[in-house]
């Protein structure tokens, strides 16, 4: 494996962690707000957004260096969005929590479906993270809240 592919894998791992902690859309929204006119954001602004959302400074720096445009100052928002999309695919593929959830649904499908229905108070087929937790924090499911957080943010398109 080349050094470049190792670096890309590390970037996707960092961004996957951002996704599973629920910060992807907050970061994108703030970046878009800052860079709306140019479709780009200054690296210093993006770094502060990442850090404010709980990303370690070293990790934020690695991601930004990977995403920098040739001018060395700006990050294109479309490139940031694409990196998040690729990172999500990798994170879904590598998630042991999602594998546990899949197994739990296969083994306790009726229980899970009934639990989801009970938590869907307005009957629109959508659950926020609290409803997701309440549906799946069952003795039969045997998953932790952190595993459920990971699953929620990997399968949902917004937080």
KENUMI-764649 format. One record per residue: residue number from 1; residue in one letter; x negated, y, z of N, C-alpha, C in turn. Coordinates in nm, 2 decimals, m for minus. Example, Ala and Ser with C-alpha at 12.3 -4.5 7.8 and 13.67 -1.06 7.14 Angstrom:
BEGIN
[1; 'a'; [m1.32; m0.57; 0.78]; [m1.23; m0.45; 0.78]; [m1.32; m0.33; 0.78]]
[2; 's'; [m1.28; m0.22; 0.71]; [m1.37; m0.11; 0.71]; [m1.29; 0.00; 0.79]]
This chain:
BEGIN
[1; 'x'; [m0.09; m0.12; 0.00]; [0.00; 0.00; 0.00]; [m0.09; 0.12; 0.00]]
[2; 'x'; [m0.06; 0.22; m0.09]; [m0.15; 0.34; m0.10]; [m0.12; 0.44; 0.01]]
[3; 'x'; [m0.21; 0.53; 0.04]; [m0.20; 0.63; 0.14]; [m0.07; 0.71; 0.11]]
[4; 'x'; [m0.05; 0.75; m0.01]; [0.07; 0.83; m0.05]; [0.20; 0.76; m0.01]]
[5; 'x'; [0.21; 0.63; m0.04]; [0.33; 0.55; m0.01]; [0.35; 0.54; 0.15]]
[6; 'x'; [0.24; 0.53; 0.22]; [0.25; 0.52; 0.36]; [0.30; 0.66; 0.42]]
[7; 'x'; [0.25; 0.77; 0.36]; [0.30; 0.90; 0.40]; [0.45; 0.92; 0.37]]
[8; 'x'; [0.49; 0.87; 0.25]; [0.63; 0.89; 0.22]; [0.72; 0.80; 0.31]]
[9; 'x'; [0.67; 0.68; 0.34]; [0.75; 0.60; 0.44]; [0.76; 0.67; 0.57]]
[10; 'x'; [0.65; 0.73; 0.62]; [0.65; 0.80; 0.75]; [0.75; 0.92; 0.74]]
[11; 'x'; [0.75; 0.99; 0.63]; [0.84; 1.10; 0.61]; [0.99; 1.05; 0.62]]
[12; 'x'; [1.02; 0.94; 0.55]; [1.15; 0.89; 0.56]; [1.19; 0.84; 0.69]]
[13; 'x'; [1.09; 0.78; 0.77]; [1.12; 0.74; 0.90]; [1.15; 0.86; 0.99]]
[14; 'x'; [1.07; 0.97; 0.98]; [1.10; 1.09; 1.06]; [1.24; 1.14; 1.03]]
[15; 'x'; [1.27; 1.15; 0.90]; [1.40; 1.20; 0.86]; [1.51; 1.11; 0.90]]
[16; 'x'; [1.49; 0.98; 0.89]; [1.58; 0.88; 0.94]; [1.62; 0.90; 1.09]]
[17; 'x'; [1.51; 0.93; 1.17]; [1.54; 0.96; 1.31]; [1.62; 1.09; 1.33]]
[18; 'x'; [1.59; 1.19; 1.24]; [1.67; 1.31; 1.25]; [1.82; 1.28; 1.22]]
[19; 'x'; [1.84; 1.19; 1.12]; [1.98; 1.15; 1.09]; [2.05; 1.08; 1.21]]
[20; 'x'; [1.98; 0.98; 1.26]; [2.04; 0.90; 1.37]; [2.06; 0.98; 1.50]]
[21; 'x'; [1.99; 1.09; 1.52]; [2.02; 1.18; 1.63]; [2.13; 1.28; 1.60]]
[22; 'x'; [2.18; 1.28; 1.48]; [2.29; 1.37; 1.45]; [2.25; 1.51; 1.41]]
[23; 'x'; [2.13; 1.53; 1.37]; [2.09; 1.67; 1.34]; [2.08; 1.70; 1.19]]
[24; 'x'; [2.10; 1.60; 1.11]; [2.08; 1.62; 0.96]; [2.16; 1.74; 0.91]]
[25; 'x'; [2.29; 1.74; 0.94]; [2.38; 1.84; 0.88]; [2.36; 1.98; 0.95]]
[26; 'x'; [2.32; 1.98; 1.08]; [2.28; 2.11; 1.14]; [2.16; 2.17; 1.08]]
[27; 'x'; [2.06; 2.09; 1.05]; [1.94; 2.14; 0.98]; [1.97; 2.19; 0.84]]
[28; 'x'; [2.04; 2.11; 0.77]; [2.08; 2.15; 0.63]; [2.16; 2.28; 0.63]]
[29; 'x'; [2.26; 2.29; 0.72]; [2.34; 2.41; 0.73]; [2.26; 2.53; 0.76]]
[30; 'x'; [2.17; 2.52; 0.86]; [2.09; 2.63; 0.90]; [1.99; 2.67; 0.78]]
[31; 'x'; [1.94; 2.57; 0.72]; [1.84; 2.59; 0.61]; [1.91; 2.66; 0.49]]
[32; 'x'; [2.03; 2.62; 0.46]; [2.11; 2.68; 0.35]; [2.15; 2.82; 0.39]]
[33; 'x'; [2.18; 2.84; 0.52]; [2.22; 2.98; 0.56]; [2.10; 3.07; 0.54]]
[34; 'x'; [1.98; 3.03; 0.58]; [1.86; 3.11; 0.56]; [1.81; 3.12; 0.42]]
[35; 'x'; [1.83; 3.02; 0.34]; [1.78; 3.02; 0.20]; [1.88; 3.03; 0.09]]
[36; 'x'; [2.00; 3.08; 0.13]; [2.11; 3.08; 0.03]; [2.09; 3.15; m0.10]]
[37; 'x'; [2.01; 3.26; m0.09]; [1.99; 3.34; m0.21]; [1.90; 3.28; m0.31]]
[38; 'x'; [1.79; 3.22; m0.26]; [1.69; 3.16; m0.34]; [1.70; 3.01; m0.37]]
[39; 'x'; [1.78; 2.94; m0.29]; [1.78; 2.80; m0.30]; [1.65; 2.74; m0.24]]
[40; 'x'; [1.58; 2.82; m0.16]; [1.46; 2.78; m0.10]; [1.45; 2.84; 0.04]]
[41; 'x'; [1.37; 2.78; 0.13]; [1.35; 2.83; 0.26]; [1.20; 2.84; 0.29]]
[42; 'x'; [1.16; 2.94; 0.36]; [1.02; 2.95; 0.40]; [0.98; 2.84; 0.50]]
[43; 'x'; [0.86; 2.78; 0.48]; [0.82; 2.67; 0.57]; [0.83; 2.71; 0.72]]
[44; 'x'; [0.80; 2.83; 0.76]; [0.80; 2.87; 0.90]; [0.95; 2.87; 0.95]]
[45; 'x'; [1.04; 2.91; 0.87]; [1.18; 2.90; 0.91]; [1.23; 2.76; 0.92]]
[46; 'x'; [1.20; 2.68; 0.82]; [1.24; 2.54; 0.83]; [1.18; 2.47; 0.95]]
[47; 'x'; [1.05; 2.50; 0.98]; [0.99; 2.44; 1.09]; [1.06; 2.47; 1.22]]
[48; 'x'; [1.10; 2.60; 1.24]; [1.17; 2.64; 1.36]; [1.31; 2.57; 1.37]]
[49; 'x'; [1.37; 2.55; 1.26]; [1.50; 2.48; 1.26]; [1.49; 2.34; 1.30]]
[50; 'x'; [1.39; 2.27; 1.25]; [1.36; 2.13; 1.29]; [1.33; 2.12; 1.44]]
[51; 'x'; [1.25; 2.21; 1.48]; [1.21; 2.21; 1.62]; [1.33; 2.24; 1.71]]
[52; 'x'; [1.41; 2.34; 1.68]; [1.53; 2.37; 1.75]; [1.63; 2.25; 1.76]]
[53; 'x'; [1.63; 2.17; 1.66]; [1.72; 2.05; 1.66]; [1.65; 1.93; 1.72]]
[54; 'x'; [1.53; 1.94; 1.79]; [1.48; 1.83; 1.86]; [1.37; 1.75; 1.79]]
[55; 'x'; [1.33; 1.80; 1.68]; [1.22; 1.72; 1.61]; [1.09; 1.77; 1.66]]
[56; 'x'; [1.00; 1.68; 1.69]; [0.87; 1.71; 1.74]; [0.79; 1.80; 1.63]]
[57; 'x'; [0.72; 1.89; 1.68]; [0.65; 1.99; 1.60]; [0.56; 1.92; 1.49]]
[58; 'x'; [0.48; 1.81; 1.53]; [0.40; 1.74; 1.44]; [0.48; 1.67; 1.33]]
[59; 'x'; [0.59; 1.61; 1.37]; [0.68; 1.55; 1.27]; [0.74; 1.65; 1.17]]
[60; 'x'; [0.78; 1.76; 1.22]; [0.83; 1.87; 1.14]; [0.73; 1.92; 1.04]]
[61; 'x'; [0.61; 1.93; 1.09]; [0.50; 1.97; 1.00]; [0.47; 1.87; 0.89]]
[62; 'x'; [0.47; 1.74; 0.92]; [0.45; 1.64; 0.82]; [0.56; 1.65; 0.71]]
[63; 'x'; [0.68; 1.66; 0.75]; [0.79; 1.66; 0.66]; [0.78; 1.79; 0.57]]
[64; 'x'; [0.75; 1.90; 0.63]; [0.75; 2.02; 0.55]; [0.63; 2.02; 0.45]]
[65; 'x'; [0.52; 1.97; 0.49]; [0.40; 1.96; 0.40]; [0.44; 1.87; 0.28]]
[66; 'x'; [0.51; 1.76; 0.31]; [0.55; 1.67; 0.20]; [0.65; 1.74; 0.10]]
[67; 'x'; [0.73; 1.83; 0.16]; [0.84; 1.89; 0.08]; [0.80; 2.03; 0.01]]
[68; 'x'; [0.69; 2.08; 0.05]; [0.65; 2.22; 0.00]; [0.64; 2.22; m0.15]]
[69; 'x'; [0.69; 2.34; m0.20]; [0.67; 2.36; m0.34]; [0.53; 2.40; m0.38]]
[70; 'x'; [0.49; 2.40; m0.50]; [0.35; 2.43; m0.54]; [0.30; 2.56; m0.48]]
[71; 'x'; [0.39; 2.66; m0.46]; [0.34; 2.79; m0.40]; [0.29; 2.77; m0.26]]
[72; 'x'; [0.32; 2.66; m0.19]; [0.27; 2.64; m0.06]; [0.34; 2.72; 0.05]]
[73; 'x'; [0.45; 2.79; 0.02]; [0.52; 2.87; 0.11]; [0.67; 2.83; 0.13]]
[74; 'x'; [0.73; 2.78; 0.03]; [0.87; 2.75; 0.03]; [0.90; 2.60; 0.01]]
[75; 'x'; [1.02; 2.57; 0.07]; [1.08; 2.43; 0.05]; [1.21; 2.45; m0.03]]
[76; 'x'; [1.22; 2.38; m0.14]; [1.35; 2.39; m0.21]; [1.46; 2.31; m0.13]]
[77; 'x'; [1.57; 2.37; m0.12]; [1.68; 2.31; m0.04]; [1.73; 2.18; m0.11]]
[78; 'x'; [1.72; 2.17; m0.24]; [1.77; 2.05; m0.31]; [1.67; 1.94; m0.28]]
[79; 'x'; [1.54; 1.97; m0.26]; [1.44; 1.87; m0.23]; [1.46; 1.82; m0.09]]
[80; 'x'; [1.49; 1.91; 0.00]; [1.52; 1.87; 0.14]; [1.64; 1.78; 0.15]]
[81; 'x'; [1.75; 1.81; 0.07]; [1.87; 1.73; 0.07]; [1.84; 1.59; 0.01]]
[82; 'x'; [1.76; 1.59; m0.10]; [1.73; 1.46; m0.16]; [1.65; 1.37; m0.07]]
[83; 'x'; [1.55; 1.44; 0.01]; [1.47; 1.36; 0.10]; [1.56; 1.30; 0.21]]
[84; 'x'; [1.66; 1.38; 0.26]; [1.75; 1.32; 0.36]; [1.83; 1.21; 0.30]]
[85; 'x'; [1.87; 1.22; 0.18]; [1.95; 1.11; 0.12]; [1.87; 0.98; 0.11]]
[86; 'x'; [1.74; 1.00; 0.06]; [1.66; 0.88; 0.05]; [1.62; 0.82; 0.19]]
[87; 'x'; [1.60; 0.91; 0.28]; [1.57; 0.86; 0.42]; [1.69; 0.79; 0.48]]
[88; 'x'; [1.81; 0.83; 0.45]; [1.93; 0.76; 0.50]; [1.94; 0.62; 0.44]]
[89; 'x'; [1.91; 0.61; 0.32]; [1.91; 0.47; 0.25]; [1.81; 0.38; 0.32]]
[90; 'x'; [1.69; 0.43; 0.35]; [1.59; 0.35; 0.41]; [1.63; 0.32; 0.55]]
[91; 'x'; [1.68; 0.42; 0.63]; [1.73; 0.40; 0.77]; [1.84; 0.29; 0.78]]
[92; 'x'; [1.93; 0.30; 0.68]; [2.04; 0.20; 0.68]; [1.99; 0.06; 0.66]]
[93; 'x'; [1.90; 0.05; 0.56]; [1.84; m0.08; 0.53]; [1.76; m0.14; 0.65]]
[94; 'x'; [1.70; m0.05; 0.73]; [1.61; m0.10; 0.84]; [1.68; m0.10; 0.98]]
[95; 'x'; [1.80; m0.06; 0.99]; [1.87; m0.04; 1.12]; [1.91; m0.18; 1.18]]
[96; 'x'; [1.85; m0.21; 1.29]; [1.89; m0.33; 1.36]; [2.03; m0.30; 1.43]]
[97; 'x'; [2.06; m0.17; 1.46]; [2.18; m0.14; 1.53]; [2.30; m0.17; 1.43]]
[98; 'x'; [2.28; m0.13; 1.30]; [2.39; m0.16; 1.20]; [2.40; m0.31; 1.18]]
[99; 'x'; [2.30; m0.38; 1.19]; [2.31; m0.53; 1.18]; [2.39; m0.58; 1.29]]
[100; 'x'; [2.36; m0.53; 1.41]; [2.44; m0.57; 1.53]; [2.59; m0.54; 1.52]]
[101; 'x'; [2.62; m0.42; 1.47]; [2.75; m0.37; 1.45]; [2.82; m0.46; 1.34]]
[102; 'x'; [2.76; m0.49; 1.24]; [2.81; m0.58; 1.13]; [2.85; m0.72; 1.19]]
[103; 'x'; [2.76; m0.77; 1.27]; [2.78; m0.90; 1.34]; [2.90; m0.89; 1.43]]
[104; 'x'; [2.91; m0.78; 1.51]; [3.02; m0.76; 1.61]; [3.15; m0.75; 1.53]]
[105; 'x'; [3.15; m0.69; 1.42]; [3.28; m0.67; 1.34]; [3.32; m0.81; 1.28]]
[106; 'x'; [3.22; m0.88; 1.23]; [3.25; m1.02; 1.18]; [3.30; m1.11; 1.29]]
[107; 'x'; [3.25; m1.10; 1.41]; [3.29; m1.19; 1.52]; [3.41; m1.14; 1.59]]
[108; 'x'; [3.44; m1.01; 1.59]; [3.55; m0.96; 1.67]; [3.63; m0.86; 1.59]]
[109; 'x'; [3.65; m0.89; 1.46]; [3.71; m0.79; 1.37]; [3.85; m0.74; 1.41]]
[110; 'x'; [3.93; m0.83; 1.46]; [4.07; m0.79; 1.50]; [4.06; m0.69; 1.62]]
[111; 'x'; [3.97; m0.73; 1.72]; [3.95; m0.64; 1.84]; [3.90; m0.51; 1.80]]
[112; 'x'; [3.80; m0.50; 1.71]; [3.75; m0.37; 1.67]; [3.85; m0.29; 1.59]]
[113; 'x'; [3.92; m0.35; 1.50]; [4.03; m0.28; 1.42]; [4.13; m0.22; 1.52]]
[114; 'x'; [4.18; m0.30; 1.61]; [4.28; m0.25; 1.71]; [4.23; m0.14; 1.79]]
[115; 'x'; [4.10; m0.15; 1.83]; [4.04; m0.05; 1.91]; [4.02; 0.08; 1.83]]
[116; 'x'; [3.98; 0.07; 1.71]; [3.97; 0.19; 1.62]; [4.11; 0.26; 1.61]]
[117; 'x'; [4.21; 0.18; 1.58]; [4.35; 0.23; 1.57]; [4.40; 0.30; 1.70]]
[118; 'x'; [4.36; 0.25; 1.81]; [4.40; 0.31; 1.94]; [4.33; 0.45; 1.96]]
[119; 'x'; [4.21; 0.46; 1.91]; [4.13; 0.58; 1.93]; [4.16; 0.69; 1.82]]
[120; 'x'; [4.23; 0.65; 1.71]; [4.27; 0.74; 1.61]; [4.40; 0.81; 1.64]]
[121; 'x'; [4.39; 0.91; 1.73]; [4.51; 0.97; 1.79]; [4.60; 1.04; 1.69]]
[122; 'x'; [4.54; 1.10; 1.59]; [4.62; 1.17; 1.49]; [4.65; 1.08; 1.36]]
[123; 'x'; [4.61; 0.96; 1.37]; [4.64; 0.86; 1.26]; [4.60; 0.90; 1.12]]
[124; 'x'; [4.48; 0.96; 1.11]; [4.43; 1.00; 0.98]; [4.32; 0.91; 0.93]]
[125; 'x'; [4.28; 0.81; 1.01]; [4.18; 0.72; 0.97]; [4.04; 0.76; 1.00]]
[126; 'x'; [4.03; 0.88; 1.07]; [3.89; 0.93; 1.10]; [3.87; 0.93; 1.25]]
[127; 'x'; [3.75; 0.90; 1.30]; [3.71; 0.91; 1.44]; [3.59; 1.00; 1.45]]
[128; 'x'; [3.59; 1.08; 1.55]; [3.47; 1.16; 1.59]; [3.38; 1.06; 1.67]]
[129; 'x'; [3.26; 1.11; 1.71]; [3.17; 1.02; 1.78]; [3.23; 0.97; 1.91]]
[130; 'x'; [3.31; 1.05; 1.98]; [3.37; 1.01; 2.11]; [3.46; 0.89; 2.08]]
[131; 'x'; [3.54; 0.90; 1.98]; [3.64; 0.80; 1.95]; [3.57; 0.67; 1.90]]
[132; 'x'; [3.46; 0.69; 1.83]; [3.37; 0.58; 1.78]; [3.32; 0.50; 1.91]]
[133; 'x'; [3.26; 0.58; 2.00]; [3.21; 0.52; 2.12]; [3.32; 0.44; 2.20]]
[134; 'x'; [3.43; 0.51; 2.22]; [3.54; 0.45; 2.29]; [3.59; 0.32; 2.23]]
[135; 'x'; [3.59; 0.32; 2.10]; [3.63; 0.20; 2.02]; [3.54; 0.08; 2.04]]
[136; 'x'; [3.41; 0.11; 2.05]; [3.31; 0.00; 2.05]; [3.24; m0.03; 2.18]]
[137; 'x'; [3.25; 0.06; 2.28]; [3.19; 0.03; 2.41]; [3.27; m0.07; 2.48]]
[138; 'x'; [3.28; m0.19; 2.43]; [3.36; m0.30; 2.48]; [3.26; m0.42; 2.52]]
[139; 'x'; [3.30; m0.49; 2.63]; [3.21; m0.60; 2.67]; [3.19; m0.70; 2.56]]
[140; 'x'; [3.28; m0.72; 2.47]; [3.27; m0.82; 2.36]; [3.17; m0.78; 2.26]]
[141; 'x'; [3.15; m0.65; 2.24]; [3.06; m0.59; 2.14]; [2.92; m0.59; 2.18]]
[142; 'x'; [2.89; m0.56; 2.31]; [2.75; m0.57; 2.36]; [2.66; m0.47; 2.29]]
[143; 'x'; [2.70; m0.35; 2.27]; [2.61; m0.25; 2.20]; [2.60; m0.13; 2.30]]
[144; 'x'; [2.48; m0.07; 2.30]; [2.45; 0.04; 2.38]; [2.50; 0.17; 2.31]]
[145; 'x'; [2.52; 0.27; 2.39]; [2.56; 0.40; 2.34]; [2.46; 0.45; 2.23]]
[146; 'x'; [2.33; 0.43; 2.26]; [2.23; 0.48; 2.16]; [2.24; 0.40; 2.03]]
[147; 'x'; [2.27; 0.27; 2.04]; [2.29; 0.19; 1.92]; [2.41; 0.24; 1.84]]
[148; 'x'; [2.51; 0.27; 1.91]; [2.64; 0.32; 1.85]; [2.61; 0.46; 1.79]]
[149; 'x'; [2.53; 0.55; 1.86]; [2.50; 0.68; 1.80]; [2.43; 0.66; 1.66]]
[150; 'x'; [2.33; 0.57; 1.66]; [2.26; 0.54; 1.54]; [2.36; 0.50; 1.43]]
[151; 'x'; [2.45; 0.40; 1.46]; [2.54; 0.35; 1.36]; [2.63; 0.47; 1.31]]
[152; 'x'; [2.68; 0.54; 1.40]; [2.78; 0.65; 1.37]; [2.71; 0.75; 1.27]]
[153; 'x'; [2.59; 0.79; 1.30]; [2.53; 0.89; 1.21]; [2.48; 0.83; 1.08]]
[154; 'x'; [2.46; 0.70; 1.08]; [2.42; 0.64; 0.95]; [2.53; 0.61; 0.86]]
[155; 'x'; [2.65; 0.59; 0.92]; [2.77; 0.56; 0.83]; [2.86; 0.67; 0.80]]
[156; 'x'; [2.85; 0.78; 0.88]; [2.93; 0.90; 0.86]; [2.86; 1.00; 0.78]]
[157; 'x'; [2.94; 1.07; 0.70]; [2.88; 1.18; 0.62]; [2.87; 1.31; 0.68]]
[158; 'x'; [2.92; 1.33; 0.80]; [2.91; 1.45; 0.88]; [2.93; 1.42; 1.02]]
[159; 'x'; [2.88; 1.51; 1.11]; [2.89; 1.49; 1.25]; [3.00; 1.57; 1.32]]
